[in-house]
Amino acid sequence: MNILMISPASPPKNSPEAMQVGRFLQELDKYHTIILATTPIEKGWVIQDNSLQYDFKNIKILELKLPFHNKMIRLLSSKYFKFFALPDKDFWIKCKLPYILNKVTNKPDVIYSRSMPFSSALLALRLKRKTKLPWVMHLSDPFIDNPYRKKSFNEKLLVRYEYECFNEANYITVTTENLLKFYQKKYPLFSKKIKLSSNVMPIKVLNTKIDFNIKIKDKIQIFYAGALYEKRNFTTILDALEILKKQKPTILTRLDIIIAGNMTDIIKQEIIEKNFEQITILGRLNYEKILKIQDKVDIVVSIEPDGDNPILKSFLPSKILDYLAVKKPILAITPKGSESWDICNKYNFGWAIEPNDSKKLAILLENLVLNTNETKNIETDYKLLDKYNIENCVLKLNKLFDKSIKKETI
């Protein structure tokens, strides 16, 4: 099968979405010939990570770029062009339709778009209208209803964009069951073509079981890898450390907390001002180095913010899947009833603490240091891992490609 894939986020970029795209490409490369339409790496939080570079046999890269690309991107990202940046900063790729049509000489069988960014869906929509090819649209995050997204000056236009995409895509895939239910309820007319396509673990998964019996040693190492910004911050952990500092100072000395990834200046300053010698900030690292650290530490951490928006519980941070793959106990700071909450507390892959419940976190950290039986003694449900296995997920995706082609040719 020939696939035209639209994905500005792709390796060797090191964003969570680009890493997911890389995993799907590795598996899709076994079955299909793919033209990947993507964009160059720009300055910012997302960097080039050569440890995410893959040797694809059946994938051709089609780079979407502007004349004097870096200068033009800086200009288009300025406040003077904010009015045009709908639905996001990659709005300009919608204009690359003629370029793609000119470059893609062998007619694809299907169009597959990955969002974020959501501009990739709008480019795919234009391609669908022009070529009449079947189209599978993937949403890694919600479009209009994303609680992390700031409201636009032209919200009505974005609502129209989303409706048009749902209306004209042959299939729409989302990453969690809660998002699946959300969109099927929002668009009952399109509910039958909205499907689940989970984010996936790395292809190489350790064939071991999680060891919750942390060995008695001088310090327990806890590792957080990921971005920290706005409400996704380190405050709950810092407050728990403050409690231990006042009430159980000897427990505090037995903790070693490592942070890797981007963070805003405000959050970095908050961590520095607390002056905990137990915390080490490594900054931005490539994926290979992060894997090496994960392999050595005792516990890995995921952080999600709390809020009134129920859709917050529908997200599953892709780092959780990385953690599942390395078979380390997970400490998830996450709203009660979220996807991460269930993985830790229902399927017993670790511990879940609600955001702002620093008292409960302090008690957990104490139990971990003392290695008490209260930390974890329930059987882990490893069958859950099949759900995030790349081979299983791509087989389901292949079936959607086949169905979309048959539906177009009837």
Sequence and secondary structure as in RCSB ss.txt:
>XXXX:A:sequence
MNILMISPASPPKNSPEAMQVGRFLQELDKYHTIILATTPIEKGWVIQDNSLQYDFKNIKILELKLPFHNKMIRL
LSSKYFKFFALPDKDFWIKCKLPYILNKVTNKPDVIYSRSMPFSSALLALRLKRKTKLPWVMHLSDPFIDNPYRK
KSFNEKLLVRYEYECFNEANYITVTTENLLKFYQKKYPLFSKKIKLSSNVMPIKVLNTKIDFNIKIKDKIQIFYA
GALYEKRNFTTILDALEILKKQKPTILTRLDIIIAGNMTDIIKQEIIEKNFEQITILGRLNYEKILKIQDKVDIV
VSIEPDGDNPILKSFLPSKILDYLAVKKPILAITPKGSESWDICNKYNFGWAIEPNDSKKLAILLENLVLNTNET
KNIETDYKLLDKYNIENCVLKLNKLFDKSIKKETI
>XXXX:A:secstr
 EEEEE SS TTB SHHHHHHHHHHHHHTTT EEEEEE    SSS  B GGG    SSEEEEE   TTHHHHHHH
HTSGGGGGG  SSTTGGGGGGHHHHHHH  S  SEEEEEESSTHHHHHHHHHHHHH   EEEEESS STT TTS 
  TTHHHHHHHHHHHHHH SEEEESSHHHHHHHHHH GGGGGGEEE      SS        S    S EEEEEE
S BBTTBSSHHHHHHHHHHHHH HHHHTTEEEEEES B HHHHHHHHHHT TTEEEEE   HHHHHHHHHH SEE
EEE    S GGGGG   HHHHHHHHHT  EEEE  TTSHHHIIIIIS SEEEE TT HHHHHHHHHHHHHT TTS
  S   GGGGGGG HHHHHHHHHHHHHHHHHHHH 
